[in-house]
Amino acid sequence: MEEKKKKLVIRQWVRDLGYGIFLILFSIGNMIYAGTLPEGSIKIKAAQAGTYLTIVMIMLLILGISLVLRSLIKKPMQLCEPIFNSETLTTIIWMVLYLLALPKLGFFISSFLFVFGLVTYYSWKQRKLEVKGMQLTKRILSYALCAILTTFACYFLFAKVLTVVLPQFTLFN
């Protein structure tokens, strides 16, 4: 007989307030960082990387402010689970590993491992890997195919459409 873990629950307005403040601080920090990015070869301000990052962070800042205001004005009292849990922590760790691997393993290998690892992890958490034999093999191969397709779609979007120079494999250089 399995014992259920006792889950942490908090009031929704407290959770939303905390995450709203986090979004505000995160977006401000990244807007400051965007100001430090080099111009690169493109002299048009609207086409530089820092400009895009700033635009996205302004949108995130607006959402963070909206979340804080909503939590303080409406104060929703429902009980809910925090967003930061073991799955969130695992995803953040995968992202950090991806960013560390990217310069050495390059875009293709790093992106494939990132997508494949996360899809496999979340499938395992949802108990979708409790099958055996050929069914497990098919499932794992479908995750690998998903990772390959996602990697090539991102490559096409960034390298071909947006003409972004992506990191190349340099492990032995």
N, CA and C atoms as an extended XYZ file, in Angstrom:
519
Properties=species:S:1:pos:R:3:atomname:S:1:resname:S:1:resid:I:1 pbc="F F F"
N         0.844       -1.172        0.000 N   MET     1
C         0.000        0.000        0.000 CA  MET     1
C         0.902        1.252        0.000 C   MET     1
N         0.643        2.135       -0.955 N   GLU     2
C         1.417        3.365       -1.081 CA  GLU     2
C         0.876        4.433       -0.152 C   GLU     2
N         1.791        5.100        0.524 N   GLU     3
C         1.387        6.242        1.328 CA  GLU     3
C         1.482        7.486        0.467 C   GLU     3
N         0.463        8.310        0.530 N   LYS     4
C         0.493        9.552       -0.240 CA  LYS     4
C         1.330       10.579        0.503 C   LYS     4
N         2.164       11.281       -0.281 N   LYS     5
C         2.964       12.349        0.312 CA  LYS     5
C         2.065       13.529        0.638 C   LYS     5
N         2.354       14.135        1.762 N   LYS     6
C         1.605       15.331        2.129 CA  LYS     6
C         2.147       16.484        1.294 C   LYS     6
N         1.268       17.131        0.523 N   LYS     7
C         1.692       18.204       -0.356 CA  LYS     7
C         1.529       19.547        0.332 C   LYS     7
N         2.493       20.416        0.072 N   LEU     8
C         2.449       21.763        0.593 CA  LEU     8
C         1.372       22.545       -0.157 C   LEU     8
N         0.523       23.225        0.563 N   VAL     9
C        -0.495       24.067       -0.057 CA  VAL     9
C        -0.431       25.453        0.555 C   VAL     9
N        -0.689       26.449       -0.280 N   ILE    10
C        -0.715       27.834        0.187 CA  ILE    10
C        -1.912       28.535       -0.447 C   ILE    10
N        -2.235       29.683        0.067 N   ARG    11
C        -3.315       30.481       -0.509 CA  ARG    11
C        -2.870       31.004       -1.872 C   ARG    11
N        -3.794       31.062       -2.801 N   GLN    12
C        -3.451       31.469       -4.159 CA  GLN    12
C        -2.883       32.880       -4.206 C   GLN    12
N        -3.430       33.789       -3.421 N   TRP    13
C        -2.957       35.166       -3.492 CA  TRP    13
C        -1.512       35.281       -3.005 C   TRP    13
N        -1.114       34.454       -2.031 N   VAL    14
C         0.262       34.469       -1.531 CA  VAL    14
C         1.205       33.935       -2.606 C   VAL    14
N         0.802       32.831       -3.237 N   ARG    15
C         1.600       32.250       -4.309 CA  ARG    15
C         1.750       33.239       -5.462 C   ARG    15
N         0.642       33.838       -5.886 N   ASP    16
C         0.674       34.775       -7.008 CA  ASP    16
C         1.501       36.015       -6.690 C   ASP    16
N         1.411       36.496       -5.458 N   LEU    17
C         2.207       37.650       -5.049 CA  LEU    17
C         3.704       37.328       -5.151 C   LEU    17
N         4.089       36.182       -4.629 N   GLY    18
C         5.496       35.778       -4.678 CA  GLY    18
C         6.006       35.622       -6.101 C   GLY    18
N         5.225       34.982       -6.943 N   TYR    19
C         5.663       34.783       -8.318 CA  TYR    19
C         5.629       36.077       -9.110 C   TYR    19
N         4.701       36.961       -8.792 N   GLY    20
C         4.664       38.260       -9.451 CA  GLY    20
C         5.910       39.073       -9.133 C   GLY    20
N         6.302       39.066       -7.870 N   ILE    21
C         7.519       39.777       -7.458 CA  ILE    21
C         8.740       39.160       -8.145 C   ILE    21
N         8.786       37.837       -8.209 N   PHE    22
C         9.888       37.158       -8.903 CA  PHE    22
C         9.954       37.585      -10.369 C   PHE    22
N         8.795       37.620      -11.058 N   LEU    23
C         8.767       38.026      -12.466 CA  LEU    23
C         9.245       39.460      -12.647 C   LEU    23
N         8.844       40.342      -11.743 N   ILE    24
C         9.276       41.740      -11.818 CA  ILE    24
C        10.791       41.846      -11.676 C   ILE    24
N        11.347       41.197      -10.658 N   LEU    25
C        12.794       41.245      -10.436 CA  LEU    25
C        13.561       40.589      -11.580 C   LEU    25
N        13.060       39.461      -12.063 N   PHE    26
C        13.696       38.755      -13.174 CA  PHE    26
C        13.723       39.628      -14.426 C   PHE    26
N        12.603       40.268      -14.740 N   SER    27
C        12.539       41.083      -15.954 CA  SER    27
C        13.426       42.323      -15.828 C   SER    27
N        13.458       42.955      -14.669 N   ILE    28
C        14.328       44.122      -14.478 CA  ILE    28
C        15.795       43.715      -14.622 C   ILE    28
N        16.167       42.604      -14.012 N   GLY    29
C        17.542       42.113      -14.122 CA  GLY    29
C        17.929       41.828      -15.570 C   GLY    29
N        17.028       41.237      -16.322 N   ASN    30
C        17.331       40.934      -17.720 CA  ASN    30
C        17.316       42.167      -18.608 C   ASN    30
N        16.526       43.184      -18.261 N   MET    31
C        16.578       44.440      -19.019 CA  MET    31
C        17.925       45.128      -18.797 C   MET    31
N        18.431       45.051      -17.577 N   ILE    32
C        19.767       45.605      -17.298 CA  ILE    32
C        20.807       44.825      -18.097 C   ILE    32
N        20.689       43.503      -18.087 N   TYR    33
C        21.617       42.662      -18.849 CA  TYR    33
C        21.528       42.980      -20.346 C   TYR    33
N        20.331       43.173      -20.871 N   ALA    34
C        20.150       43.473      -22.293 CA  ALA    34
C        20.903       44.734      -22.685 C   ALA    34
N        20.995       45.683      -21.775 N   GLY    35
C        21.731       46.914      -22.052 CA  GLY    35
C        23.226       46.703      -22.167 C   GLY    35
N        23.730       45.576      -21.654 N   THR    36
C        25.169       45.291      -21.715 CA  THR    36
C        25.550       44.464      -22.933 C   THR    36
N        24.576       43.969      -23.691 N   LEU    37
C        24.885       43.140      -24.856 CA  LEU    37
C        25.544       43.969      -25.952 C   LEU    37
N        26.546       43.399      -26.624 N   PRO    38
C        27.221       44.145      -27.692 CA  PRO    38
C        26.300       44.329      -28.900 C   PRO    38
N        26.586       45.362      -29.680 N   GLU    39
C        25.791       45.640      -30.877 CA  GLU    39
C        25.939       44.553      -31.919 C   GLU    39
N        27.101       43.966      -32.012 N   GLY    40
C        27.349       42.990      -33.054 CA  GLY    40
C        27.541       43.687      -34.390 C   GLY    40
N        27.269       42.990      -35.450 N   SER    41
C        27.496       43.559      -36.786 CA  SER    41
C        26.315       44.397      -37.270 C   SER    41
N        25.184       44.284      -36.592 N   ILE    42
C        23.986       45.013      -37.011 CA  ILE    42
C        23.943       46.342      -36.258 C   ILE    42
N        23.925       47.422      -36.997 N   LYS    43
C        23.935       48.752      -36.379 CA  LYS    43
C        22.530       49.294      -36.133 C   LYS    43
N        21.520       48.667      -36.705 N   ILE    44
C        20.142       49.108      -36.506 CA  ILE    44
C        19.687       48.633      -35.134 C   ILE    44
N        19.336       49.566      -34.262 N   LYS    45
C        18.981       49.241      -32.872 CA  LYS    45
C        17.819       48.239      -32.782 C   LYS    45
N        16.825       48.385      -33.655 N   ALA    46
C        15.648       47.517      -33.607 CA  ALA    46
C        15.967       46.063      -33.963 C   ALA    46
N        17.097       45.810      -34.596 N   ALA    47
C        17.435       44.452      -35.022 CA  ALA    47
C        18.475       43.793      -34.128 C   ALA    47
N        18.844       44.434      -33.037 N   GLN    48
C        19.863       43.872      -32.159 CA  GLN    48
C        19.251       42.962      -31.098 C   GLN    48
N        20.047       42.022      -30.617 N   ALA    49
C        19.565       41.032      -29.642 CA  ALA    49
C        19.054       41.681      -28.363 C   ALA    49
N        19.730       42.703      -27.886 N   GLY    50
C        19.324       43.374      -26.654 CA  GLY    50
C        17.949       44.008      -26.758 C   GLY    50
N        17.609       44.465      -27.947 N   THR    51
C        16.295       45.077      -28.159 CA  THR    51
C        15.190       44.040      -27.998 C   THR    51
N        15.387       42.867      -28.602 N   TYR    52
C        14.374       41.813      -28.487 CA  TYR    52
C        14.222       41.350      -27.046 C   TYR    52
N        15.345       41.194      -26.358 N   LEU    53
C        15.298       40.781      -24.958 CA  LEU    53
C        14.560       41.828      -24.119 C   LEU    53
N        14.820       43.088      -24.382 N   THR    54
C        14.142       44.159      -23.647 CA  THR    54
C        12.641       44.146      -23.896 C   THR    54
N        12.235       43.944      -25.131 N   ILE    55
C        10.808       43.904      -25.468 CA  ILE    55
C        10.118       42.758      -24.722 C   ILE    55
N        10.727       41.591      -24.746 N   VAL    56
C        10.140       40.434      -24.058 CA  VAL    56
C        10.097       40.680      -22.555 C   VAL    56
N        11.139       41.279      -22.009 N   MET    57
C        11.182       41.538      -20.569 CA  MET    57
C        10.181       42.612      -20.153 C   MET    57
N         9.910       43.585      -21.019 N   ILE    58
C         8.876       44.581      -20.713 CA  ILE    58
C         7.515       43.891      -20.624 C   ILE    58
N         7.255       42.956      -21.563 N   MET    59
C         5.989       42.210      -21.503 CA  MET    59
C         5.913       41.384      -20.219 C   MET    59
N         7.021       40.750      -19.844 N   LEU    60
C         7.059       39.956      -18.618 CA  LEU    60
C         6.890       40.848      -17.385 C   LEU    60
N         7.468       42.032      -17.419 N   LEU    61
C         7.317       42.991      -16.327 CA  LEU    61
C         5.851       43.393      -16.165 C   LEU    61
N         5.184       43.659      -17.268 N   ILE    62
C         3.759       44.013      -17.223 CA  ILE    62
C         2.942       42.863      -16.641 C   ILE    62
N         3.244       41.643      -17.052 N   LEU    63
C         2.531       40.483      -16.502 CA  LEU    63
C         2.810       40.313      -15.013 C   LEU    63
N         4.062       40.542      -14.592 N   GLY    64
C         4.407       40.443      -13.179 CA  GLY    64
C         3.677       41.483      -12.344 C   GLY    64
N         3.629       42.711      -12.844 N   ILE    65
C         2.901       43.780      -12.136 CA  ILE    65
C         1.414       43.434      -12.064 C   ILE    65
N         0.865       42.929      -13.172 N   SER    66
C        -0.555       42.539      -13.187 CA  SER    66
C        -0.831       41.447      -12.168 C   SER    66
N         0.076       40.482      -12.067 N   LEU    67
C        -0.098       39.385      -11.114 CA  LEU    67
C        -0.052       39.892       -9.677 C   LEU    67
N         0.874       40.796       -9.387 N   VAL    68
C         0.972       41.369       -8.038 CA  VAL    68
C        -0.294       42.154       -7.705 C   VAL    68
N        -0.724       43.006       -8.629 N   LEU    69
C        -1.929       43.812       -8.386 CA  LEU    69
C        -3.159       42.932       -8.192 C   LEU    69
N        -3.315       41.927       -9.044 N   ARG    70
C        -4.464       41.015       -8.933 CA  ARG    70
C        -4.456       40.303       -7.585 C   ARG    70
N        -3.265       39.845       -7.165 N   SER    71
C        -3.198       39.107       -5.896 CA  SER    71
C        -3.519       39.997       -4.712 C   SER    71
N        -3.137       41.272       -4.769 N   LEU    72
C        -3.396       42.183       -3.656 CA  LEU    72
C        -4.812       42.744       -3.661 C   LEU    72
N        -5.398       42.922       -4.847 N   ILE    73
C        -6.746       43.496       -4.934 CA  ILE    73
C        -7.811       42.421       -4.723 C   ILE    73
N        -7.700       41.311       -5.431 N   LYS    74
C        -8.744       40.276       -5.343 CA  LYS    74
C        -8.516       39.291       -4.209 C   LYS    74
N        -7.286       39.095       -3.831 N   LYS    75
C        -6.899       38.144       -2.784 CA  LYS    75
C        -7.644       36.807       -2.884 C   LYS    75
N        -7.430       36.058       -3.989 N   PRO    76
C        -8.087       34.753       -4.094 CA  PRO    76
C        -7.617       33.830       -2.969 C   PRO    76
N        -8.548       33.258       -2.238 N   MET    77
C        -8.238       32.492       -1.031 CA  MET    77
C        -8.161       30.980       -1.252 C   MET    77
N        -8.351       30.509       -2.491 N   GLN    78
C        -8.292       29.073       -2.730 CA  GLN    78
C        -6.913       28.524       -2.318 C   GLN    78
N        -6.919       27.292       -1.873 N   LEU    79
C        -5.664       26.616       -1.570 CA  LEU    79
C        -5.121       26.031       -2.864 C   LEU    79
N        -3.815       26.163       -3.052 N   CYS    80
C        -3.202       25.602       -4.259 CA  CYS    80
C        -1.765       25.199       -3.941 C   CYS    80
N        -1.208       24.387       -4.834 N   GLU    81
C         0.169       23.948       -4.671 CA  GLU    81
C         1.105       25.010       -5.231 C   GLU    81
N         2.278       25.152       -4.646 N   PRO    82
C         3.261       26.072       -5.219 CA  PRO    82
C         3.704       25.577       -6.598 C   PRO    82
N         4.113       26.510       -7.431 N   ILE    83
C         4.586       26.136       -8.768 CA  ILE    83
C         5.971       25.524       -8.680 C   ILE    83
N         6.828       26.033       -7.790 N   PHE    84
C         8.173       25.487       -7.668 CA  PHE    84
C         8.116       24.191       -6.865 C   PHE    84
N         8.327       23.082       -7.564 N   ASN    85
C         8.328       21.759       -6.951 CA  ASN    85
C         9.493       20.969       -7.534 C   ASN    85
N         9.527       19.671       -7.339 N   SER    86
C        10.655       18.879       -7.827 CA  SER    86
C        10.747       18.897       -9.352 C   SER    86
N         9.604       18.947      -10.026 N   GLU    87
C         9.620       18.998      -11.490 CA  GLU    87
C        10.203       20.319      -11.982 C   GLU    87
N         9.835       21.404      -11.322 N   THR    88
C        10.361       22.716      -11.698 CA  THR    88
C        11.867       22.762      -11.470 C   THR    88
N        12.313       22.255      -10.337 N   LEU    89
C        13.738       22.237      -10.025 CA  LEU    89
C        14.502       21.395      -11.046 C   LEU    89
N        13.963       20.236      -11.398 N   THR    90
C        14.600       19.378      -12.398 CA  THR    90
C        14.686       20.085      -13.748 C   THR    90
N        13.631       20.782      -14.145 N   THR    91
C        13.635       21.509      -15.414 CA  THR    91
C        14.694       22.609      -15.396 C   THR    91
N        14.809       23.329      -14.296 N   ILE    92
C        15.819       24.387      -14.180 CA  ILE    92
C        17.223       23.785      -14.267 C   ILE    92
N        17.433       22.646      -13.616 N   ILE    93
C        18.744       21.978      -13.678 CA  ILE    93
C        19.049       21.565      -15.121 C   ILE    93
N        18.062       20.996      -15.830 N   TRP    94
C        18.246       20.623      -17.242 CA  TRP    94
C        18.600       21.844      -18.081 C   TRP    94
N        17.952       22.989      -17.806 N   MET    95
C        18.242       24.211      -18.562 CA  MET    95
C        19.674       24.683      -18.326 C   MET    95
N        20.106       24.641      -17.074 N   VAL    96
C        21.474       25.054      -16.753 CA  VAL    96
C        22.474       24.124      -17.434 C   VAL    96
N        22.229       22.815      -17.372 N   LEU    97
C        23.112       21.857      -18.044 CA  LEU    97
C        23.135       22.094      -19.552 C   LEU    97
N        21.983       22.409      -20.124 N   TYR    98
C        21.885       22.707      -21.557 CA  TYR    98
C        22.751       23.922      -21.905 C   TYR    98
N        22.622       24.982      -21.121 N   LEU    99
C        23.402       26.187      -21.386 CA  LEU    99
C        24.902       25.951      -21.214 C   LEU    99
N        25.278       25.102      -20.268 N   LEU   100
C        26.693       24.779      -20.078 CA  LEU   100
C        27.226       23.891      -21.205 C   LEU   100
N        26.396       22.996      -21.719 N   ALA   101
C        26.823       22.078      -22.783 CA  ALA   101
C        26.842       22.738      -24.154 C   ALA   101
N        26.010       23.728      -24.350 N   LEU   102
C        25.839       24.360      -25.661 CA  LEU   102
C        27.142       24.806      -26.324 C   LEU   102
N        28.038       25.510      -25.635 N   PRO   103
C        29.266       25.959      -26.309 CA  PRO   103
C        30.179       24.808      -26.756 C   PRO   103
N        30.181       23.697      -26.039 N   LYS   104
C        31.077       22.577      -26.376 CA  LYS   104
C        30.416       21.548      -27.283 C   LYS   104
N        29.172       21.170      -26.970 N   LEU   105
C        28.501       20.130      -27.756 CA  LEU   105
C        27.786       20.688      -28.975 C   LEU   105
N        27.589       21.984      -29.012 N   GLY   106
C        26.914       22.599      -30.146 CA  GLY   106
C        25.402       22.533      -30.007 C   GLY   106
N        24.734       23.198      -30.937 N   PHE   107
C        23.282       23.318      -30.881 CA  PHE   107
C        22.583       21.975      -31.048 C   PHE   107
N        22.973       21.185      -32.046 N   PHE   108
C        22.236       19.956      -32.361 CA  PHE   108
C        22.274       18.942      -31.229 C   PHE   108
N        23.461       18.611      -30.758 N   ILE   109
C        23.580       17.579      -29.719 CA  ILE   109
C        22.963       18.069      -28.404 C   ILE   109
N        23.288       19.298      -28.005 N   SER   110
C        22.753       19.840      -26.753 CA  SER   110
C        21.233       19.921      -26.776 C   SER   110
N        20.672       20.410      -27.879 N   SER   111
C        19.221       20.561      -27.974 CA  SER   111
C        18.524       19.204      -27.983 C   SER   111
N        19.095       18.246      -28.722 N   PHE   112
C        18.512       16.902      -28.734 CA  PHE   112
C        18.490       16.320      -27.322 C   PHE   112
N        19.621       16.389      -26.617 N   LEU   113
C        19.696       15.830      -25.261 CA  LEU   113
C        18.745       16.544      -24.308 C   LEU   113
N        18.627       17.862      -24.459 N   PHE   114
C        17.734       18.654      -23.605 CA  PHE   114
C        16.275       18.226      -23.796 C   PHE   114
N        15.817       18.216      -25.026 N   VAL   115
C        14.414       17.867      -25.291 CA  VAL   115
C        14.156       16.412      -24.932 C   VAL   115
N        15.037       15.504      -25.367 N   PHE   116
C        14.855       14.081      -25.078 CA  PHE   116
C        14.849       13.832      -23.574 C   PHE   116
N        15.773       14.473      -22.854 N   GLY   117
C        15.845       14.287      -21.402 CA  GLY   117
C        14.591       14.761      -20.695 C   GLY   117
N        14.101       15.941      -21.056 N   LEU   118
C        12.907       16.462      -20.392 CA  LEU   118
C        11.654       15.662      -20.747 C   LEU   118
N        11.495       15.297      -22.006 N   VAL   119
C        10.321       14.505      -22.398 CA  VAL   119
C        10.335       13.160      -21.667 C   VAL   119
N        11.494       12.542      -21.605 N   THR   120
C        11.614       11.249      -20.910 CA  THR   120
C        11.347       11.412      -19.412 C   THR   120
N        11.905       12.464      -18.814 N   TYR   121
C        11.693       12.700      -17.382 CA  TYR   121
C        10.215       12.899      -17.065 C   TYR   121
N         9.540       13.766      -17.824 N   TYR   122
C         8.124       14.016      -17.542 CA  TYR   122
C         7.263       12.791      -17.829 C   TYR   122
N         7.640       11.994      -18.803 N   SER   123
C         6.910       10.743      -19.057 CA  SER   123
C         7.095        9.778      -17.888 C   SER   123
N         8.306        9.724      -17.369 N   TRP   124
C         8.569        8.870      -16.210 CA  TRP   124
C         7.757        9.347      -15.002 C   TRP   124
N         7.700       10.675      -14.796 N   LYS   125
C         6.923       11.217      -13.677 CA  LYS   125
C         5.434       10.896      -13.818 C   LYS   125
N         4.943       10.818      -15.050 N   GLN   126
C         3.533       10.502      -15.296 CA  GLN   126
C         3.303        8.996      -15.425 C   GLN   126
N         4.318        8.220      -15.112 N   ARG   127
C         4.253        6.754      -15.121 CA  ARG   127
C         3.968        6.174      -16.507 C   ARG   127
N         4.407        6.852      -17.549 N   LYS   128
C         4.216        6.354      -18.910 CA  LYS   128
C         5.339        5.408      -19.340 C   LYS   128
N         6.358        5.271      -18.500 N   LEU   129
C         7.471        4.386      -18.836 CA  LEU   129
C         7.407        3.070      -18.058 C   LEU   129
N         6.257        2.769      -17.497 N   GLU   130
C         6.109        1.529      -16.732 CA  GLU   130
C         5.728        0.350      -17.612 C   GLU   130
N         6.001        0.462      -18.892 N   VAL   131
C         5.754       -0.628      -19.831 CA  VAL   131
C         7.064       -1.376      -20.042 C   VAL   131
N         6.995       -2.524      -20.684 N   LYS   132
C         8.192       -3.338      -20.863 CA  LYS   132
C         8.354       -3.752      -22.323 C   LYS   132
N         9.537       -4.236      -22.645 N   GLY   133
C         9.794       -4.822      -23.940 CA  GLY   133
C         9.682       -3.855      -25.104 C   GLY   133
N         9.023       -4.334      -26.146 N   MET   134
C         8.919       -3.571      -27.391 CA  MET   134
C         8.119       -2.282      -27.210 C   MET   134
N         7.127       -2.312      -26.334 N   GLN   135
C         6.324       -1.110      -26.105 CA  GLN   135
C         7.182        0.003      -25.494 C   GLN   135
N         8.084       -0.349      -24.571 N   LEU   136
C         8.991        0.629      -23.986 CA  LEU   136
C         9.957        1.161      -25.049 C   LEU   136
N        10.482        0.265      -25.874 N   THR   137
C        11.395        0.666      -26.954 CA  THR   137
C        10.715        1.638      -27.904 C   THR   137
N         9.478        1.344      -28.295 N   LYS   138
C         8.733        2.237      -29.191 CA  LYS   138
C         8.516        3.599      -28.549 C   LYS   138
N         8.207        3.586      -27.276 N   ARG   139
C         7.963        4.848      -26.578 CA  ARG   139
C         9.235        5.693      -26.534 C   ARG   139
N        10.356        5.071      -26.196 N   ILE   140
C        11.629        5.792      -26.132 CA  ILE   140
C        12.019        6.308      -27.517 C   ILE   140
N        11.813        5.494      -28.549 N   LEU   141
C        12.110        5.939      -29.913 CA  LEU   141
C        11.211        7.100      -30.334 C   LEU   141
N         9.962        7.102      -29.892 N   SER   142
C         9.074        8.223      -30.220 CA  SER   142
C         9.545        9.501      -29.522 C   SER   142
N        10.097        9.380      -28.311 N   TYR   143
C        10.646       10.542      -27.621 CA  TYR   143
C        11.878       11.065      -28.370 C   TYR   143
N        12.705       10.138      -28.854 N   ALA   144
C        13.891       10.537      -29.623 CA  ALA   144
C        13.479       11.237      -30.917 C   ALA   144
N        12.454       10.725      -31.582 N   LEU   145
C        11.963       11.358      -32.805 CA  LEU   145
C        11.416       12.755      -32.504 C   LEU   145
N        10.698       12.884      -31.426 N   CYS   146
C        10.185       14.195      -30.994 CA  CYS   146
C        11.340       15.166      -30.769 C   CYS   146
N        12.398       14.703      -30.114 N   ALA   147
C        13.558       15.554      -29.840 CA  ALA   147
C        14.263       15.956      -31.140 C   ALA   147
N        14.369       15.022      -32.071 N   ILE   148
C        15.008       15.326      -33.361 CA  ILE   148
C        14.188       16.359      -34.132 C   ILE   148
N        12.879       16.148      -34.208 N   LEU   149
C        12.015       17.074      -34.941 CA  LEU   149
C        12.019       18.466      -34.295 C   LEU   149
N        11.962       18.506      -32.980 N   THR   150
C        11.988       19.789      -32.274 CA  THR   150
C        13.310       20.511      -32.513 C   THR   150
N        14.413       19.783      -32.455 N   THR   151
C        15.733       20.372      -32.681 CA  THR   151
C        15.838       20.952      -34.088 C   THR   151
N        15.396       20.192      -35.090 N   PHE   152
C        15.487       20.679      -36.464 CA  PHE   152
C        14.517       21.839      -36.720 C   PHE   152
N        13.358       21.827      -36.090 N   ALA   153
C        12.420       22.943      -36.238 CA  ALA   153
C        13.021       24.216      -35.646 C   ALA   153
N        13.635       24.094      -34.472 N   CYS   154
C        14.290       25.258      -33.856 CA  CYS   154
C        15.479       25.723      -34.690 C   CYS   154
N        16.248       24.781      -35.224 N   TYR   155
C        17.373       25.131      -36.091 CA  TYR   155
C        16.875       25.908      -37.308 C   TYR   155
N        15.838       25.406      -37.951 N   PHE   156
C        15.303       26.076      -39.134 CA  PHE   156
C        14.836       27.486      -38.784 C   PHE   156
N        14.089       27.611      -37.679 N   LEU   157
C        13.574       28.915      -37.278 CA  LEU   157
C        14.711       29.899      -36.997 C   LEU   157
N        15.667       29.494      -36.161 N   PHE   158
C        16.706       30.425      -35.753 CA  PHE   158
C        17.805       30.603      -36.800 C   PHE   158
N        18.318       29.501      -37.353 N   ALA   159
C        19.447       29.609      -38.278 CA  ALA   159
C        19.024       30.068      -39.667 C   ALA   159
N        17.914       29.595      -40.160 N   LYS   160
C        17.500       29.902      -41.534 CA  LYS   160
C        16.583       31.117      -41.622 C   LYS   160
N        15.560       31.172      -40.767 N   VAL   161
C        14.595       32.271      -40.854 CA  VAL   161
C        15.153       33.536      -40.194 C   VAL   161
N        15.669       33.406      -38.970 N   LEU   162
C        16.153       34.578      -38.234 CA  LEU   162
C        17.651       34.829      -38.426 C   LEU   162
N        18.325       33.953      -39.150 N   THR   163
C        19.773       34.015      -39.440 CA  THR   163
C        20.628       34.227      -38.179 C   THR   163
N        20.318       33.468      -37.145 N   VAL   164
C        21.104       33.491      -35.913 CA  VAL   164
C        22.231       32.471      -36.056 C   VAL   164
N        23.430       32.858      -35.669 N   VAL   165
C        24.553       31.928      -35.693 CA  VAL   165
C        24.470       31.072      -34.437 C   VAL   165
N        24.287       29.754      -34.621 N   LEU   166
C        24.124       28.838      -33.492 CA  LEU   166
C        25.459       28.198      -33.139 C   LEU   166
N        25.646       27.824      -31.875 N   PRO   167
C        26.911       27.200      -31.452 CA  PRO   167
C        27.176       25.884      -32.191 C   PRO   167
N        28.440       25.682      -32.547 N   GLN   168
C        28.868       24.468      -33.234 CA  GLN   168
C        29.586       23.542      -32.250 C   GLN   168
N        29.691       22.273      -32.596 N   PHE   169
C        30.395       21.287      -31.799 CA  PHE   169
C        31.865       21.662      -31.724 C   PHE   169
N        32.411       21.844      -30.501 N   THR   170
C        33.825       22.226      -30.341 CA  THR   170
C        34.501       21.424      -29.242 C   THR   170
N        33.960       20.282      -28.904 N   LEU   171
C        34.481       19.514      -27.757 CA  LEU   171
C        35.959       19.154      -27.936 C   LEU   171
N        36.382       18.851      -29.151 N   PHE   172
C        37.763       18.412      -29.372 CA  PHE   172
C        38.651       19.511      -29.914 C   PHE   172
N        38.171       20.732      -29.970 N   ASN   173
C        38.982       21.860      -30.491 CA  ASN   173
C        39.756       22.518      -29.385 C   ASN   173
